[in-house]
């Protein structure tokens, strides 16, 4: 079966949580997997999301730096506008 490997970074970002949870259809999963092989930026986001899940699942409290949430939202908004 031939998969179209073209997928935008924006589409990847929208589906990254489902990808981590293995809750995407096989075609989309294959397209995202191929995208991660060639896109360092999306791979970094995937790794960061996985690390965040590990931190939260650990159960130990940790402090997020002041303003982190605002900076993260601004960064995501700016990337989605590109």
Secondary structure as UniProt FT lines:
FT   HELIX           9..20
FT   TURN            21..22
FT   HELIX           26..38
FT   HELIX           40..58
FT   TURN            66..67
FT   HELIX           68..81
//
